[in-house]
Amino acid sequence: MTSEVEEYFSRFSDPQRTALTGAFNDFLSLLPGGEVVITYGLPTIRVAGSHLISVGGFATHNSIFPGPDAIARVGSALSGYALGKGTVQFGRDSALPRSVVKKFVVATIASLNARYPKKDGTFLEVYDNGYPKQQGKYRNGDMHGKWSWWRRDGSLMRTGSFREGEKTGEWVTYGRDSLPI
């Protein structure tokens, strides 16, 4: 956790601080490929530069901010929670159940992957643990330009290029030590 995130949580007294840090740490444990930052003043986990989830504490409740698409994907598992556009409120002094955290990890990763390919052809897919799986570009529906693939543990596995869907140029396979094989 970054010093800014620790400073954010230090503003709260127990048991609220424990509930907040518990939820955030549960998300982090399931998303080792995530990056911890402060976004809009809240502790946030980003994956591949994209916001995945934020956690915030308020006077009467705590909230997670997974976005509206992830909330829709989790759906009926959220009965009993107060919902807003992109936010789920949970008890000020009680932990967010780990089962709900797991559902949101799955939902937020699915939401992120569903955003690709972009209109400009940019493609990214991430594993359910937040590490990248593959990244490149499409042109006219074909792989085009530089592509990279990673293992589930986040280590780079292979790089290469395509021209209109056909492999071209040098392709490199890497060992888990990040050295070319």
Buried (B, 14 or more C-beta within 10 A) or exposed (E): EEEEBEEBBEEBEEBBBBBBBBBBEBBBEBBEBBBBBBEEEBBBBBBBEEBBBBBBBEEEBBBBBBBEBBBEBBEEBBEEBEEEEBBBBBBBEEBBEEEBBBBBBBBBBEBBBEEBBEEEBBBBBBBBBBBBBBBBBBBEEEBBBEBBBBBEEEEBBBBBBBEEEEEEEEEEEBEEEEEEE
